[in-house]
Amino acid sequence: MSGQKITIEYNDRVVRQFLLATVIWGAVGMLVGVLIAAQLNFWQLNFATPWLTFGRLRPLHTNAVIFAFVGNMMFAGIYYSTQRLVKARLASDFLSSLHFWGWQFIIVCAAVTLPLGLTRGKEYAELIWPINLMVVLIWVVFAVNFFWTLARRREPALYVAIWFYISTIVTIAMLYIVNHLSIPTSLLHSYPVFSGVQDALVQWWYGHNAVAFFLTTPILGIMYYFLPKAAERPVYSYRLSVVHFWSLVFVYIWAGPHHLLNTALPGWLQNLGMTFSLMLWAPSWGGMLNGLLTLRGAWHKLRTDPVLKFYAAAVTFYGMATFEGPLLSIKSVNALAHYTDWIIGHVHAGTLGWNGFMAAGLIYWLLPRLWNKPLYSTALANLHFWIGTVGILLYVAAMWTSGITQGLMLNATTEHGTVLAYPNFLDTLNTIRPMMLMRVIGGGLYLAGWFLLVYNFYRTVKGAAPVNGTIEVYDEAPAPDAKLSLAGTFFSAPTLFWFLAVGFSSMWMFGTDLVSTAGIVGAVACLIAAFALVPSRSQAWGGWYEKLLLNALPFTLLVFFAVVAGGLIQIIPTVLVQKAKNVEDRIQTPYTPLELAGRDIYIREGCYLCHSQMIRTLVPDILRYGDYSRLGESIYDHPFQWGSKRTGPDLARVGVKYPNVWHFRHMENPRAVSPGSNMPTYPWLFSHALDASVMPAKIKVQRLLGVPYGPRTAQQIFDSMDEQAKGIAKDLRTAGAYVDSDKEIVALISYLQTLGKSLPVITKSAPR
Amino acid sequence: MFKRLILEDSSIWYIITAFVTAATIFLTIAWRALRMPRAEADKFAHLPFTTDANERHDPHA
């Protein structure tokens, strides 16, 4: 053995910090979750207070559990395992500290701004633009720290867990930046650069892959490291883990459109999303089986070891959720399940079962090692497991039952499919109330289990001295023949064939006539050439692949290209297609300044979290809400408001349905006009004056984004708002409702009344 | 071209092409992975355990 023997002390301090943050933010996020679940049962729990209403707290819940709870857990797991897998201390103590404190600062900013109604109005991407910039900055800090550590590694081979971490870092960076592209109108507000269908596609490309690359791939990396460690045996099949990784990277990124099935999204994208979602079945189950089979010969330990209990259950829930996901992506199943509680049940099987239990297993395994003291109580940890499991099962069973009931009732028709069987939306809501209550109990049990962990954590670390792991290693230079330069990476036959195949295929798909023909010829020629060369070149190509697995930078770049290809092929055509000149049938009229101000209030209050604005191309949707939504009808919506859940009815065409006074009474007390409704009251909209001074800046940004507003001065904008508001206030007065025309409720009514009002397009259309 | 993307039945070919491209890359890599020599796979699988023998935990304030 050559080289000098040195001692490395790991930076476990930052791991402890992230672990502690996981425990705290987990409790906060879940507590808010139980509260908002209870609000759906008991509207009084909204306390008629702006910052305590469901619409503002729901983003706080989702952001807290995703980015604060799972985020901190992920960083703890990644930093602990990476240092040991590469036999190197984290590259920079400063960057590690900056990463930790920066991330906590972001979380605190989110916890303050979201209840204040400062939001971008896109699910899981609600944080306002200054916080977005901080997230990007801290993510870069994390990436630099991670890759710098890899560059200093003493273990040449990169274990598969590291691959999963690399894919997380590069993909989340890409997704986050693209979906958060915005133009600020003020320090606290911005409009997304995308609108309508393109915003919908980008949002769910991001939303779906946030699940994939924030809640799944890093946790799979953690599974591949910590599960073998806890079971004290290597992973069942390393080969299967490699297949698992590559298939997820290549397939996951394409599946986002399954969130938009039966909507105005172009049909080819819907089919693409469904096809790739179904393909996800195989790799996900391969990974689950690999995890469970790692426990072969160690199953008896589950009786006593809470860590293995949590891991085994977590992997099982991973399998269950990844079976359900593709199932829900089948268009006909989706017609029943979308917008219902079934989706909520699916999501929570993944988050509570997979993420939450992996976090618990990680914490119980790390606690004794990071504080050099046995866990305070194994019995309490076991109790946590059983309470948590019962909680999840109650939660998920309730939501499945509720979701399927909703879907069946809302889609049910009589008279040979021409009349709705349950025309009143509230019939459905009141039928599922017992299930909604069971969800609160299930969630409450899960939260109680987490509090047991908090207590166990506290008692374990109390009085214990934190310890950092150390190892002695030989400091050796890497073998020169294992190096792969960037030129060697990209000017190799496999990479060139891949780029050529994608290039020709794109020409074929998106070109016309000669370009398309050339694309077909090129793609086929490329395929034939590649297969012809396999017999003679397979050894050299194999050697290139082996080297790739030892070289972090080329590996990272190729992973990045793999994920970026899926995104570009979906997004670019959609961004280009959504131009007014391409729209057929119907086109949206731009909002008046007052309507735009009302729309911003709608977004601020989180109305999109319970009300969709997308009538699907399904008969029951059309019977209930009116003609199906066209692509052109949301073309100027920055951001889009298609929604993902119908706790209340769709609002795409509500504008032509009720008089102004109905909306006035409804926002004042929903139960006055809709008996049995669970919607909160919004008394502050009747007392807060609308801030009209921000509208010129907002209109300016809208114009910049391509919304066809003519040039107008600030005074003209104020005059227009004043005139429209006075008209609405006068109409309300006539109907016996009294309110000053400068109040927020007037702007909101003006917005609601414009929904569904679009213009027919009379211009040329493509021959069908 | 854009109307083609939205309206024409031929758009099914885009899905098939994407599927075949992704499936080809996946199958190639899966084939490589499944042909990995047992010794090499074992070596990789044991990487999480290579530091166990000499790792210790030192008290650190």
Boltz contact constraints between the chains, C-beta under 6 A:
constraints:
  - contact:
      token1: [A, 84]
      token2: [B, 51]
      max_distance: 6.0
  - contact:
      token1: [A, 85]
      token2: [B, 47]
      max_distance: 6.0
  - contact:
      token1: [A, 159]
      token2: [B, 47]
      max_distance: 6.0
  - contact:
      token1: [A, 225]
      token2: [B, 48]
      max_distance: 6.0
  - contact:
      token1: [A, 228]
      token2: [B, 48]
      max_distance: 6.0
  - contact:
      token1: [A, 229]
      token2: [B, 48]
      max_distance: 6.0
  - contact:
      token1: [A, 234]
      token2: [B, 45]
      max_distance: 6.0
  - contact:
      token1: [A, 234]
      token2: [B, 46]
      max_distance: 6.0
  - contact:
      token1: [A, 235]
      token2: [B, 45]
      max_distance: 6.0
  - contact:
      token1: [A, 238]
      token2: [B, 41]
      max_distance: 6.0
  - contact:
      token1: [A, 238]
      token2: [B, 44]
      max_distance: 6.0
  - contact:
      token1: [A, 238]
      token2: [B, 45]
      max_distance: 6.0
  - contact:
      token1: [A, 239]
      token2: [B, 33]
      max_distance: 6.0
  - contact:
      token1: [A, 239]
      token2: [B, 34]
      max_distance: 6.0
  - contact:
      token1: [A, 239]
      token2: [B, 36]
      max_distance: 6.0
  - contact:
      token1: [A, 239]
      token2: [B, 41]
      max_distance: 6.0
  - contact:
      token1: [A, 242]
      token2: [B, 33]
      max_distance: 6.0
  - contact:
      token1: [A, 243]
      token2: [B, 30]
      max_distance: 6.0
  - contact:
      token1: [A, 243]
      token2: [B, 33]
      max_distance: 6.0
  - contact:
      token1: [A, 246]
      token2: [B, 29]
      max_distance: 6.0
  - contact:
      token1: [A, 247]
      token2: [B, 26]
      max_distance: 6.0
  - contact:
      token1: [A, 250]
      token2: [B, 22]
      max_distance: 6.0
  - contact:
      token1: [A, 250]
      token2: [B, 25]
      max_distance: 6.0
  - contact:
      token1: [A, 250]
      token2: [B, 26]
      max_distance: 6.0
  - contact:
      token1: [A, 266]
      token2: [B, 5]
      max_distance: 6.0
  - contact:
      token1: [A, 266]
      token2: [B, 6]
      max_distance: 6.0
  - contact:
      token1: [A, 268]
      token2: [B, 11]
      max_distance: 6.0
  - contact:
      token1: [A, 268]
      token2: [B, 14]
      max_distance: 6.0
  - contact:
      token1: [A, 271]
      token2: [B, 15]
      max_distance: 6.0
  - contact:
      token1: [A, 272]
      token2: [B, 15]
      max_distance: 6.0
  - contact:
      token1: [A, 275]
      token2: [B, 15]
      max_distance: 6.0
  - contact:
      token1: [A, 275]
      token2: [B, 19]
      max_distance: 6.0
  - contact:
      token1: [A, 372]
      token2: [B, 57]
      max_distance: 6.0
  - contact:
      token1: [A, 465]
      token2: [B, 59]
      max_distance: 6.0
  - contact:
      token1: [A, 466]
      token2: [B, 60]
      max_distance: 6.0
  - contact:
      token1: [A, 467]
      token2: [B, 57]
      max_distance: 6.0
  - contact:
      token1: [A, 467]
      token2: [B, 58]
      max_distance: 6.0
  - contact:
      token1: [A, 467]
      token2: [B, 59]
      max_distance: 6.0
  - contact:
      token1: [A, 467]
      token2: [B, 60]
      max_distance: 6.0
  - contact:
      token1: [A, 468]
      token2: [B, 60]
      max_distance: 6.0
  - contact:
      token1: [A, 469]
      token2: [B, 55]
      max_distance: 6.0
  - contact:
      token1: [A, 469]
      token2: [B, 57]
      max_distance: 6.0
  - contact:
      token1: [A, 470]
      token2: [B, 56]
      max_distance: 6.0
  - contact:
      token1: [A, 470]
      token2: [B, 58]
      max_distance: 6.0
  - contact:
      token1: [A, 471]
      token2: [B, 51]
      max_distance: 6.0
  - contact:
      token1: [A, 471]
      token2: [B, 54]
      max_distance: 6.0
  - contact:
      token1: [A, 471]
      token2: [B, 55]
      max_distance: 6.0
  - contact:
      token1: [A, 472]
      token2: [B, 54]
      max_distance: 6.0
  - contact:
      token1: [A, 505]
      token2: [B, 17]
      max_distance: 6.0
  - contact:
      token1: [A, 509]
      token2: [B, 14]
      max_distance: 6.0
  - contact:
      token1: [A, 512]
      token2: [B, 1]
      max_distance: 6.0
  - contact:
      token1: [A, 545]
      token2: [B, 32]
      max_distance: 6.0
  - contact:
      token1: [A, 573]
      token2: [B, 5]
      max_distance: 6.0
  - contact:
      token1: [A, 577]
      token2: [B, 2]
      max_distance: 6.0
  - contact:
      token1: [A, 582]
      token2: [B, 2]
      max_distance: 6.0
  - contact:
      token1: [A, 766]
      token2: [B, 3]
      max_distance: 6.0
  - contact:
      token1: [A, 766]
      token2: [B, 7]
      max_distance: 6.0
